[in-house]
Amino acid sequence: MSGRRVTWRAVEDFPCNLAEFERRFATQEACRDYLVHLRWPEGFRCPRCGGGKFWPQRVILLHCAACDYQSSVTAGTIFQDTHASLTLWFRAMWYITSQKNGTSALGLQRILGLGSYRTAWAWLHKLRRAMVRPGRDRLHGHVEVDETFVGGEEDGVSGRRRGDKSLIVVAVELEGKKVGRIRLRSIPDASAESLHAFIKDAIEPGSIVHSDGWQGYKGLEQKGYPCEVTVIGKQRKNAVKLLPHVHLVIALLKRWLLGTHQGAVNGAYLAYYLDEFTFRFNRRKSKSRGKLFYRLVQQAVTTAPAPYDQLVIRPPTETPAQPQAVGATLGYMSKVHT
């Protein structure tokens, strides 16, 4: 059998609608070829000898024509060691990206007919890890920054005191008077150490950081970030008017957590939900949902495997059999506060 040499077209290639998706990815082989294209955009290279010709074997295996080495198209990706078909994985990725607000694990289980909630939960968390592009560009220009709590009401907890709620810092890049790209992070506190670390990772030096004057932002000028301060003080209700862009994003985030996930988000996994929200928000202007599908598959083949045991974050004294569909939440079903 002669070897195949596969090269990737320079243009981005993705289905534009459900009908086209179903035609293109109806078989395991079609899904495998798409993964090959995205994993080796300059053409397949054997990991042992560097050869560029291969022939497929047993769906996901690629047999090198030069040295007879067999490599797997899913090895080293989030699909590694999966027992499900690639066609099912592709349907999951299409469904997740084609839904404007995403889906919950229970919703994914129902739409795909998966045998267990645990499987749907694990797939979603694997894919959320693929929603973070390594080395993504930092925000620049004029950037609004503020923090917010997510969680239910707590007696005796006010201001920037955390209690049992989760503290999130949000940065919004402005495009004129409109909201541009965003970055979010769950932080342990509102100290200068936490806030400065986030700003360094999320925002280009030289950018103007617009904040509310909280002491945790002091010292940014010495680190290359010109600051614009709008003092809000004790009138937190004015924050929406004085820092409108960042508070619009905060409101949308809380609505998404309440609407799509019904508030059933375990605080230990909050960072991954923030990654998904960022992935969706920063691609909200895409004219085709297929573009989101393309980006997710593209990043999935460069994301390291995440076995189930690594996905589950267990408290030191507990060993749960599987994640809960509802419970151990951040308390979103109570009133949330900006």
N, C-alpha and C positions, 0 to 999 in steps of 0.2 A: 504494500500500500504506500503510495507516495505521501509525503508529509504536506501539511497545510501551513502556509505562512499567512498570518492574519495581521493586518495593519489597521489603524484607527483613522477614520476620517477626521479632518480638522474641525469640521462643524459639529456643534452639539446635536446629538441625535436622540430624540425621545418621542414617545407617542403623545399626540395632542388631545386625545379624548378616549373615552372608555372603549369605543368600538375598535379604534386602532390598537389600543393596548391588548385587547383580547385577541386580535388577529396576530399580532407580533409575538406574544408570549404565551401561546397556547401549548407549547411543549417544553420539556426539560432542556432539550438541546438548544432551543432559541434563547432561553434564559441563560444557559451556560455561555453561549457565544457573546451575549451582551456583557456578562461579567468579565470575560476574557478581554473584550474591547476596552472596558473601563479600567481594568487592573493593569493592562499593558498598553497604554495609549500609543506608544511608539512601535508596537508590535511585540508578540510573545518572545520572551527570553527564558530559556531553560535555566533554572536556579543552579544546576550543576555545571553545565558546560557553556551556557550562554547561547546555545543554538536557537535559531528562530523558526524552525519547522517542527510541527507536531501533528499527531493525529489523535482524535478523541477516543477515550475508552471509558466505558461504564459511566457515562453521563458527565461526571465532574472531573475525571482523570484526564490528564494530557500526557501523551507518550512522546518523549523527545525523539525526533527522527535521527539525531546524531549520536546520542549516547544511550538511548533506551531508558532513560530515567523517567519515572512516572511522578508527576506533580499534580496536586489538586488545585483547582481554580478557587476553592473555598478555604484552603489552608491559610491561616494567618488573618482571616477576616471574621466578621461577626457571624458568618454562616458556618464556621468551622464546627465539625462534629454534629451538625444538624441531622436529624432523622426524617425531617419533613422534606417534601419536594421543593425544588426551586420555584416551581410555578405557584405554590402556595405562599412562599416568601414574597414573590413578586406581587401577588394579589394583596398581601398585607401592606407592602410599601405603597402600592397605588392607592389603596383605600385610605391609609393614614395621611398621605399628602393631598389627596383629592378632596378630603373633607376640610372645609375652611378652618374649622376650630379643632381639628384633630378628633381623637376618639379615646375613650377609656378602655381599660383592659376588658371589661365586661362587654363593651360594644364590639371590640375586635373579636372576642370569642364567639359572639353570636353571628356576626357577619361572615366569618370564615368557617364556622362549624367546628371550631377547635374542641378537643376533648376535655380540656380543663382550663379553669381560670388561670392557674399557675403558668401554663404555656403562653397564654396571651399576655400575661403580665411580664414574663421574661422576654418575650419578643419585643414588646414596647420599650423595655429598658435597654435592650441591646441596640435598638434603632435610635433611641435618644442619645446613646453614646456616639453614634455616627453622625449626629446632627451638629457636632462641634468640629469645625474645620481647623486643623492644626495650623498655627501661624496666621490666623485670620487678621486682617488689617485692623489697626486700632482706630478709634473714632478721632476726628480732628475738627479743627475750626472752633465753633462756639458750641460748648457742651453743657447742658444742664445736668446737675447731679443732686440727688436727694435720697433719703432712706425711707423705708416704710416697714411696718409690721404686717405679717399675715398670721391670722389665728383669731380665735374668739376673744370676747371681752374677758378681762381679768380684773377682779376687784383689787384696788390699791396699786395698780400698775399704770403709770402715765409717762408722758414724755418719751425719752429714748431709753428708758429702762425696759429690759427685755422680758422678764418673767418667763412664762413658758411659750411665748410667741416666738416666731422666727423673724429675724431682722434681715431685710434685703436692701442692698444699695443698687440704685438704678442710674444709668448714664444715658442721656439722649443727645444725639448729634443733630444740630439744627441745619435745615436746608432752607435758608431764608426765614420765613415765618412758619415753615412746616416741619414736621417730625421726620428725621432721617433714620439712620441706623441706631440700634440700641445695644447696650450690654447690661447684664444683670449678674448679681452674685449674692449668695447667702453669706452673711458675715457674723462672727460671734458677738461683736459689739460695735459701737459707733466711735471707737477710739481713732486717733490719728494713725496708729499702726495699721488698723484694718482698712480704713478709708484710703490712705496713701498707697497701700499695696494694690488695692483695686484700681485706683486711678492710673498708677504706673503701668499696669497690665492692659487697661482698657482704652487709654487715651494717649494720643501722641503728645510728646513735650512741645510746648509752644502754643498749644490749644488754650483757649479761654475757658476756664472752669467756673460756671455760674452756680453758686450754692446759696444756702440760707444763712451763712455766717456762723454755723455751728463750729465750736472750737476744734473739732476733729479735722477740719479742713485747713487749719492754720499751718503755715510753713510750706504750702505748695509752691509759692512764688520762688522760694530758694531751690526748688527742684525742677524749675523750668516751666511752671504752669501759671501764667497770668490769671488772676482771680477777679471775678465780678461777684459782689456780695449784695444780696437783697435780704435785709434783716426781717424775719417774720416774727421772731419773739414768741410770745405766748398765744398769738392769734393764729393758730394752726389752720383755721378755716380760710385764711387769706392765702395760704400756700398755693391753692389751685389757681388763683389769679396772678400771683407773683412769680411762680415757676410753672406755667401752664403746661408746657410740653412734657416734662417729666411726670407730672401728675396725671396727665392723660394716659400715659403708658401704664402707670401704676393702676389706674382704674380699669384699664383693659385687661391687665394681668389678673386682677382679682375677679373680674367677671368671667374670664376664661377658666380659672380654677374652680369657681362655683358652678359655671354652666356645663363645661365638658366633663369635669371630674367630680361634680356633685360634692365638692369639699373633701372627698375621701383621699387626701394626699398625705402620706406619712412624711413627717418632717425630716426623717433621715434621708429621704430621696428627693427632697425639694430641689436640690441643685440640678438634677436631671430634667425636672419639669421646667425649670428656668431655661435650660438649654433648648428644650423644644419650643418654648414660647419665643425665644430669641430667633431661632431658625425660621419659624413661621413669620414672625413680624418683619424681619429684615428682607423677606422675599414676598411681602404682601403685594408688591406692585407688578409681580410677574404676570404676564398676559396669559400664560398657559400653566395649568396645574401640572402638566407633564414635565415642566422645567424643574419643579420641586422634586418630582419623582426621580428625575435624572440626577439631581444633586445628591439626593439621599443614597441612591445606589452607588454613585461615584465615591461618596465618602465611606460607605459601608465596606467597600473592598479595600480600604486603606485603614480601617479601624481594627484594632487588635481584638482577638476573641475575648468574650466575657462569659465564662461558664456560669451556670446558675448559682453555684456556691459563692462565686465572687459578686454576683448581683445582689444577693440578700445581705443586708446590713443587720447583723444580730446584736442586740444588747448583750453586755458581758455575761449576764446571768440567765439569758433565755436562748432557746434554740427552736424557733418556730418551724413548723413543718412546711409552711408555705405562706406567702404574703396574703394579707387580708384584703378582701374587696372593699370593705367598709370598716372603719374603726382605726384606732391608733392614729387619728388624723390630726391636722393642725387646728381643727375646730372651726373650719370655714363656715359651717352651717350656722354658727352664731354670727352676730353682726361683725363686719370687718371694718378696720380703720385705716385711713391713709396716714 
